[in-house]
């Protein structure tokens, strides 16, 4: 198997291509969650209000400085340079606001502070500002963490078996088709998931993150779905008045384009964390929580690892201990890798190459032919 357990944090080395693609173990691990936790220094589980807010202030300060530069100086540039300046602003602001999105995600996991009301307040404000229904996504995402890797109960990026893939998949199983799939996924994937549960688990009736009566939620959660919707409507109302005052083009340039980049990144990050040729999925006959949590992969986004608060390269630790603050996750990852050994998967492949490779190799899942473990599913791509 790969050398995951003997590797330190990604910057210290990368697996060879053959090691990276070699399947991780799928049998019951020789360690427990308790043993993994004991390997992590106790302070890694401590949440600090001051420390957590420092990241909020830092990200929002950068967001304001980028906004200030764009709205006060771009109009002074020569006309042709504005075609360079605005896309640079969109990329930088989109990456920075993805960091804000990650902090709100921390709030949803109760990893921001020791106070649930504070986590929910900060999370509601930050996620609503990015048009994310905070409580709606918090509850569906919690179920994803509770059922990761399950073919039956996982909430997002649930792979299809060969018999269930769409009829047009054969026509898209080529380079132009894969690029088209990735483009649609990165631009429309997030709103389609929120509104229509695309790529989510099947329900017996229509599932929507904005619907308090959606089958995604329990009766005691439905009131908070209304609160999430109210947060979204408040932001949309503000945007409506901004359009009236500043014009649609101004709002699209300052807010809309960076938001598209945020949405693209969060889909890409989630997709690459849970889609990899080496990772198994399990049906109800084989699945258990620990093996499911380990069916994830850490990735290397270069400098963006820091911008995204290391949600990219510490995802395995996050799935094991989701209430751990992000600012301790790197230290925790170093500590648990010797315990996890081959069960830890890190792939340092360039994100651009990984996107295309996963689109090519991970078309559907099936058990290996002749394998006694019929409840263990692996990614495959042969359609004929």
C-alpha positions as CSV (number, residue, x, y, z in Angstrom):
1,X,0.0,0.0,0.0
2,X,1.0,3.7,0.0
3,X,3.4,5.1,2.5
4,X,0.8,7.4,4.1
5,X,1.5,6.4,7.7
6,X,5.2,7.1,7.3
7,X,4.8,10.5,5.6
8,X,4.7,13.7,7.4
9,X,2.7,16.7,6.3
10,X,2.4,16.9,2.5
11,X,5.2,19.4,2.1
12,X,7.8,16.9,3.3
13,X,7.2,14.6,0.4
14,X,4.8,13.0,-2.0
15,X,3.9,9.5,-2.9
16,X,4.8,8.2,-6.3
17,X,2.0,8.0,-8.9
18,X,1.7,4.2,-8.4
19,X,1.5,4.5,-4.6
20,X,-1.1,7.3,-4.8
21,X,-3.4,5.2,-7.0
22,X,-3.0,2.0,-5.0
23,X,-6.1,1.1,-3.1
24,X,-6.2,1.9,0.6
25,X,-7.1,-1.0,3.0
26,X,-10.8,-1.6,3.3
27,X,-10.8,-4.2,6.1
28,X,-11.6,-3.3,9.8
29,X,-8.7,-1.2,11.0
30,X,-6.4,-2.5,13.7
31,X,-6.9,0.6,15.8
32,X,-9.9,2.4,17.4
33,X,-11.0,6.0,17.4
34,X,-9.9,6.2,21.0
35,X,-6.4,5.1,20.1
36,X,-6.2,7.8,17.3
37,X,-7.4,10.4,19.7
38,X,-4.8,9.5,22.3
39,X,-2.1,10.2,19.8
40,X,-3.2,13.8,19.4
41,X,-2.0,16.4,21.9
42,X,-5.0,17.4,24.1
43,X,-4.6,21.1,23.4
44,X,-5.6,20.4,19.8
45,X,-9.2,19.9,20.9
46,X,-9.4,23.2,22.7
47,X,-11.4,26.0,21.0
48,X,-10.5,29.6,21.6
49,X,-13.0,32.4,20.9
50,X,-10.1,34.9,20.5
51,X,-8.1,32.7,18.2
52,X,-11.2,31.8,16.1
53,X,-12.3,35.4,15.8
54,X,-8.8,36.4,14.7
55,X,-9.3,34.4,11.5
56,X,-12.7,36.1,10.9
57,X,-11.1,39.5,11.3
58,X,-8.2,38.6,9.1
59,X,-10.3,37.3,6.3
60,X,-12.8,40.1,6.4
61,X,-10.0,42.7,6.5
62,X,-8.5,41.3,3.3
63,X,-12.0,41.2,1.8
64,X,-12.5,44.8,2.6
65,X,-9.1,45.8,1.3
66,X,-9.7,44.0,-2.0
67,X,-13.1,45.6,-2.3
68,X,-11.7,49.1,-1.5
69,X,-8.9,48.7,-4.1
70,X,-11.3,47.5,-6.8
71,X,-13.9,50.2,-6.2
72,X,-11.6,53.2,-5.6
73,X,-8.7,52.6,-8.0
74,X,-9.7,50.3,-10.9
75,X,-11.5,53.1,-12.7
76,X,-8.2,55.0,-12.7
77,X,-6.4,52.3,-14.6
78,X,-6.0,52.5,-18.4
79,X,-9.0,50.9,-20.1
80,X,-7.2,47.7,-21.3
81,X,-5.7,47.1,-17.8
82,X,-9.1,46.9,-16.3
83,X,-9.6,43.6,-18.2
84,X,-6.7,42.2,-16.2
85,X,-7.5,43.9,-12.8
86,X,-11.1,42.8,-12.5
87,X,-10.4,39.0,-13.1
88,X,-7.5,39.2,-10.6
89,X,-9.9,40.8,-8.1
90,X,-12.5,38.1,-8.7
91,X,-9.9,35.3,-8.2
92,X,-8.3,36.8,-5.1
93,X,-11.6,37.8,-3.5
94,X,-13.1,34.4,-4.4
95,X,-10.3,32.5,-2.8
96,X,-10.4,34.8,0.3
97,X,-14.2,34.4,0.7
98,X,-13.7,30.6,0.4
99,X,-11.7,31.0,3.6
100,X,-14.7,32.8,5.2
101,X,-16.9,30.0,4.0
102,X,-14.6,27.5,5.8
103,X,-14.9,29.4,9.0
104,X,-18.7,29.3,8.8
105,X,-18.4,25.6,8.1
106,X,-16.4,25.3,11.4
107,X,-19.3,27.0,13.2
108,X,-21.6,24.3,11.8
109,X,-19.4,21.7,13.4
110,X,-19.3,23.5,16.7
111,X,-15.5,23.9,16.2
112,X,-15.5,27.7,16.5
113,X,-16.0,28.1,20.2
114,X,-17.4,26.4,23.3
115,X,-20.7,28.2,22.9
116,X,-23.2,26.8,20.5
117,X,-25.2,30.0,20.3
118,X,-22.0,31.9,19.3
119,X,-21.1,29.3,16.7
120,X,-24.6,29.5,15.2
121,X,-24.7,33.3,15.2
122,X,-21.3,33.7,13.5
123,X,-22.1,30.8,11.1
124,X,-25.5,32.2,10.2
125,X,-24.1,35.7,9.4
126,X,-21.1,34.5,7.4
127,X,-22.9,31.7,5.4
128,X,-25.9,33.9,4.7
129,X,-23.6,36.6,3.3
130,X,-22.4,34.0,0.9
131,X,-26.0,32.8,0.1
132,X,-25.6,29.5,2.0
133,X,-28.6,28.4,4.1
134,X,-26.6,27.9,7.4
135,X,-28.8,25.6,9.4
136,X,-30.0,23.7,6.3
137,X,-26.5,22.9,5.2
138,X,-25.3,22.3,8.8
139,X,-27.8,19.5,9.3
140,X,-27.3,17.8,5.9
141,X,-23.5,18.1,6.3
142,X,-23.6,16.6,9.8
143,X,-25.4,13.6,8.2
144,X,-22.6,13.4,5.6
145,X,-20.1,13.2,8.5
146,X,-22.2,10.5,10.2
147,X,-22.4,8.4,7.0
148,X,-19.3,9.1,5.0
149,X,-18.6,6.4,2.4
150,X,-22.0,4.8,2.8
151,X,-23.7,4.0,-0.5
152,X,-27.1,4.0,1.3
153,X,-26.9,7.0,3.6
154,X,-24.1,9.4,2.7
155,X,-25.5,12.9,1.8
156,X,-23.2,14.2,-0.9
157,X,-21.1,13.0,-3.9
158,X,-22.7,9.6,-3.6
159,X,-21.3,7.6,-6.5
160,X,-23.6,5.7,-8.8
161,X,-23.4,2.0,-9.6
162,X,-22.9,1.1,-13.3
163,X,-26.5,0.2,-13.8
164,X,-27.7,3.6,-12.6
165,X,-25.5,5.9,-14.6
166,X,-27.2,8.1,-17.2
167,X,-27.7,7.0,-20.8
168,X,-25.6,10.0,-22.0
169,X,-22.6,9.1,-19.9
170,X,-21.1,7.0,-22.8
171,X,-21.1,10.1,-25.0
172,X,-19.4,12.2,-22.3
173,X,-16.7,9.6,-21.6
174,X,-14.1,11.4,-23.6
175,X,-11.9,14.5,-23.1
176,X,-14.4,17.2,-24.2
177,X,-17.2,15.5,-22.3
178,X,-15.1,15.3,-19.1
179,X,-14.2,19.0,-19.4
180,X,-17.9,19.8,-19.9
181,X,-18.9,17.8,-16.9
182,X,-16.3,19.5,-14.7
183,X,-17.4,23.0,-15.9
184,X,-21.0,22.3,-15.2
185,X,-20.1,20.8,-11.8
186,X,-18.0,23.8,-10.8
187,X,-20.5,26.4,-12.0
188,X,-23.9,24.9,-11.3
189,X,-23.1,22.1,-8.9
190,X,-23.5,24.0,-5.6
191,X,-26.9,25.6,-6.4
192,X,-28.2,22.4,-8.0
193,X,-27.3,20.5,-4.8
194,X,-29.0,23.0,-2.5
195,X,-32.1,23.3,-4.6
196,X,-32.6,19.8,-6.1
197,X,-30.2,17.6,-4.1
198,X,-28.2,16.8,-7.2
199,X,-25.4,14.3,-6.3
200,X,-27.0,13.8,-3.0
201,X,-28.5,10.6,-1.6
202,X,-31.9,9.6,-3.0
203,X,-35.0,10.3,-1.0
204,X,-38.6,9.1,-1.5
205,X,-39.7,12.6,-2.4
206,X,-38.4,15.9,-3.5
207,X,-35.5,17.1,-1.4
208,X,-34.4,20.8,-1.2
209,X,-32.2,22.6,1.3
210,X,-34.6,25.6,1.3
211,X,-37.7,23.6,2.1
212,X,-38.4,23.2,5.9
213,X,-40.6,20.1,5.0
214,X,-37.8,18.5,3.0
215,X,-37.1,14.8,3.9
216,X,-33.5,15.8,4.7
217,X,-34.7,17.2,8.0
218,X,-36.3,16.0,11.2
219,X,-39.3,17.7,12.7
220,X,-37.2,19.4,15.4
221,X,-34.9,20.9,12.8
222,X,-37.6,22.5,10.6
223,X,-37.9,25.8,12.4
224,X,-34.2,26.5,12.0
225,X,-34.6,25.9,8.2
226,X,-37.0,28.9,8.2
227,X,-34.2,30.9,10.0
228,X,-31.7,29.9,7.3
229,X,-34.2,31.0,4.6
230,X,-34.7,34.3,6.4
231,X,-31.0,34.9,6.4
232,X,-30.8,34.3,2.6
233,X,-33.8,36.6,2.0
234,X,-32.2,39.3,4.1
235,X,-29.0,39.2,2.0
236,X,-31.0,39.0,-1.3
237,X,-33.0,42.0,-0.2
238,X,-29.8,43.9,0.5
239,X,-28.4,42.9,-2.9
240,X,-31.7,44.1,-4.5
241,X,-31.1,47.6,-3.0
242,X,-27.5,47.5,-4.0
243,X,-28.5,46.8,-7.6
244,X,-31.0,49.7,-7.5
245,X,-28.3,52.0,-6.1
246,X,-25.2,50.9,-7.9
247,X,-26.4,49.0,-10.9
248,X,-26.4,45.3,-11.8
249,X,-23.0,45.3,-13.4
250,X,-21.4,46.8,-10.3
251,X,-22.9,44.1,-8.0
252,X,-21.9,41.3,-10.4
253,X,-18.4,42.6,-10.6
254,X,-17.9,43.3,-6.9
255,X,-19.9,40.4,-5.4
256,X,-21.3,38.0,-8.0
257,X,-18.1,36.9,-9.8
258,X,-16.2,36.2,-6.5
259,X,-19.2,34.3,-5.3
260,X,-19.1,32.0,-8.4
261,X,-15.5,31.3,-7.6
262,X,-16.4,30.5,-3.9
263,X,-19.1,28.1,-5.1
264,X,-16.7,26.5,-7.6
265,X,-14.0,25.9,-5.0
266,X,-16.3,24.4,-2.4
267,X,-17.6,21.9,-4.9
268,X,-14.1,21.2,-6.2
269,X,-12.7,20.7,-2.6
270,X,-15.5,18.4,-1.6
271,X,-15.3,16.4,-4.9
272,X,-11.6,15.8,-4.6
273,X,-11.8,14.9,-0.9
274,X,-14.2,12.1,-1.6
275,X,-13.5,11.0,-5.1
276,X,-10.3,9.1,-5.7
277,X,-9.4,5.8,-7.5
278,X,-7.9,4.4,-4.3
279,X,-10.9,5.0,-2.0
280,X,-13.7,2.5,-1.3
281,X,-17.4,2.9,-0.7
282,X,-19.5,0.5,1.3
283,X,-23.0,-0.7,1.4
284,X,-24.9,-1.5,4.6
285,X,-23.4,-5.0,4.8
286,X,-19.8,-3.6,5.1
287,X,-20.0,0.0,6.2
288,X,-19.0,1.2,9.6
289,X,-18.3,4.8,10.8
290,X,-14.5,4.5,11.1
291,X,-13.9,2.9,7.8
292,X,-16.2,5.5,6.2
293,X,-14.4,8.4,7.8
294,X,-11.1,7.0,6.5
295,X,-12.4,6.8,3.0
296,X,-11.3,10.4,2.3
297,X,-8.1,11.9,0.9
298,X,-6.0,14.9,1.8
299,X,-5.0,17.1,-1.1
300,X,-2.4,19.8,-1.7
301,X,-3.6,23.2,-3.1
302,X,-0.2,24.9,-2.6
303,X,-0.5,28.4,-1.1
304,X,-4.3,28.0,-1.1
305,X,-4.0,25.5,1.7
306,X,-3.4,28.4,4.1
307,X,-6.0,30.6,2.4
308,X,-8.6,27.8,2.9
309,X,-7.5,27.3,6.5
310,X,-6.1,23.9,5.7
311,X,-9.5,22.3,5.1
312,X,-7.8,20.8,1.9
313,X,-4.8,19.0,3.4
314,X,-6.3,18.0,6.8
315,X,-9.6,16.5,5.8
316,X,-8.9,13.0,7.1
317,X,-8.4,14.4,10.6
318,X,-11.5,16.6,10.2
319,X,-13.6,13.6,9.4
320,X,-12.3,11.8,12.5
321,X,-12.7,14.8,14.8
322,X,-14.9,17.4,13.3
323,X,-15.2,19.6,16.4
324,X,-11.5,20.2,16.3
325,X,-10.6,23.8,15.4
326,X,-8.9,24.2,12.0
327,X,-5.9,25.9,13.5
328,X,-4.9,22.7,15.3
329,X,-5.6,20.3,12.4
330,X,-2.1,20.3,10.9
331,X,-0.6,19.3,14.2
332,X,-3.3,16.6,14.7
333,X,-2.7,15.3,11.1
334,X,1.0,14.8,11.9
335,X,0.2,13.0,15.1
336,X,-2.3,10.5,13.7
337,X,-0.5,9.4,10.5
338,X,1.8,6.9,12.3
339,X,-1.3,5.4,13.8
340,X,-3.3,5.3,10.6
341,X,-0.5,3.9,8.5
342,X,-1.7,2.7,5.1
343,X,-5.3,3.8,6.0
344,X,-4.2,7.5,5.6
345,X,-4.3,8.8,2.0
346,X,-2.6,11.9,0.7
347,X,-2.4,12.8,-2.9
348,X,-0.1,15.7,-3.9
349,X,-1.0,15.5,-7.6
350,X,-1.6,18.9,-9.2
351,X,-5.2,19.9,-8.6
352,X,-5.7,20.5,-12.4
353,X,-4.4,17.0,-13.2
354,X,-6.4,15.4,-10.3
355,X,-9.6,17.0,-11.5
356,X,-9.3,15.5,-15.0
357,X,-8.0,12.2,-13.7
358,X,-10.9,11.7,-11.3
359,X,-13.4,12.7,-14.0
360,X,-11.8,10.1,-16.2
361,X,-11.2,7.2,-13.7
362,X,-14.1,7.6,-11.3
363,X,-17.2,7.2,-13.4
364,X,-19.1,4.7,-11.3
365,X,-18.5,2.2,-8.5
366,X,-18.9,-1.6,-8.4
367,X,-17.5,-4.5,-6.3
368,X,-14.6,-6.4,-7.8
369,X,-15.8,-9.3,-9.9
370,X,-15.2,-12.5,-7.9
371,X,-14.5,-10.7,-4.7
372,X,-16.2,-12.1,-1.6
373,X,-16.6,-8.6,-0.2
374,X,-19.6,-7.7,-2.3
375,X,-20.3,-4.8,0.0
376,X,-17.1,-3.0,-0.9
377,X,-17.4,-0.8,-4.0
378,X,-14.5,0.7,-6.0
379,X,-14.3,3.4,-8.7
380,X,-14.3,2.1,-12.3
381,X,-14.6,3.7,-15.8
382,X,-15.2,0.9,-18.3
383,X,-18.6,1.5,-19.9
384,X,-18.6,-1.3,-22.4
